[in-house]
Amino acid sequence: MKIRPGRTRSIITGVAALAVMIVGLVMMSNFGGTFTPFVILWVIIGLAGAGAAFYNAFSREGLPLYEVDLHRDKHIHGRSPSPEKFCPNCGQHITEKDRFCKHCGHQLSG
């Protein structure tokens, strides 16, 4: 499962990245800046950020900000993990050692 930002947020981010790039170029030109490696790098980073934001806004796939792995490893340190347990009353996760549910207080069978 990959989570990416919404379309509106991506458009706003893309426009903001372009605006920051343009304002930075104007400020650099006012201080006598020419096409130095820093200016070229500034433009490349600005266009890459705006491009990624607009790609998220207008493509079906997009670039995820977060990647959430919903599948747990079957083996942890060479042994199988214990099966997950849930409270029969509220459905929250519990451990083998719990005698009472930490969420609802339901007494668990030993």
N, C-alpha and C positions, 0 to 999 in steps of 0.2 A: 504494500500500500504506500503510495507516495502522496504527500499532501502539498498542494501548491496554492499560492495566493489567488484570490478571486480576480475577476476581470477588471473591475473598477479600480482595485488597489494596484494592479499591474499597470494600467493605463496611467494612473496618477504617478506612479514610480518612474515610468518611462519618460513622461513629460518633465518631471522634476530632474531626472538625470540629464536630459537635453538642456534644460534651463541652467543647471549648475555648470555644465560644460561651456555653454555660450557665455555666461557671465564671467567665468574664469578666463576665457579667451579675451573678452573685452578688457578685463582688468589687467591681464598680462600685456596687451597691446598698449594700454594707457601708460604703462611703466616702461615703455621702450622695448618690450619683448619681441623677439623675432622667432623664426621657426627653429627653436632649439630642440634638443631631444626631449626636454621636459614638456614642451608644448605638444609635440607629437604624441608622447605618452598620455598626456591629459586628454587629447582627442580620442585616442584608441580606447582608454578606460571608459570615457563618457559614452562613446558609441556602443561599446560592449555591454555596459549596464543598461542603456536604453534598449538595445536590441534584445537582451534577455527578458526585460520587462514586457516589451511588446510581443515577443514570442509567447510568453505566458498568457497574455491577454487574448491573442488571436489564433492560437493553435489548439488543437484538441488535446495534445499530450502535455505540453508545457515543461518547464524545468522545476523540479520540486525544491522547496525550501527545506523540507524535512522528509526523511524516509523512515517509515515506521515498519518494523519487521514484526508481523503477526505470528510467524511460525517460530517456535522455540526449537533450539537444538535438541535432538533426540538423546544425545549423550553429553553429559557434563563431566569432565575430568575422567572419562573412561567408564562411567557407570550411568545407568538409566536413571532419569529423574523420577521422583515419586509422583504419582498422579495428583493432579490438582484436586483440592477439596473445596466444597462450597457449603455455606450455611444452609440448612434445609428451610430456615425461616425467612431469611432476607436475601439469600443468594450471593453474598459477598465471599471473597476468598478467606479461607481459614487454613491453619497449619495442623499437622498431626498432633502437636502438643496441646492445642487449645482445648480447654474444657468448656469454655463459654465463648460465644461469638463476640469479637471486639466491636462489632458494629451495632448489633441489636440486643446483645446480652442473652440470647437464647442458649439454654444448656445443651451441650453437644453430647452425644453418646460416646462413651469411651472406647 
